Amino acid sequence: MLSRAVTRAAAQRAPLGARAMSGVTQMTVRDALNGAMREEMQRDENIFVMGEEVAQYQGAYKITKGLLEEFGSKRVVDTPITEAGFTGICTGAAYAGLRPICEFMTFNF
């Protein structure tokens, strides 16, 4: 599903940092992920993003850039540094029928 979303996002609009080259859009992984999340969030209002610094700071690596402005604070949610806590919240939300994107800043700890 993600690859289909990335392909559609690339075809519909070129994110910042993307370059069109003879029918192929070249972009960074960051822009591809951002475009895929944006497209899916536009398509399905049950999708939300939760994680450390994903809203006001727009993600440690700017993956969620612009999503807070477009979708609001109910769908782009900053969390404290409690990975187990927001993982549990996202798991419960999925059981309840929502479609969370649980974003971890890093996995190296």
Protein Blocks (a to p, Z undefined) as FASTA:
>chain_A
ZZmmmmmmmmmpccehiaceehiacddfklmmmmmmmmmmmmpmkbccddehklmnnpak
lmmgoklmmnojmlmccddddfklmmmmmmmmmmnopacddddfbfcZZ
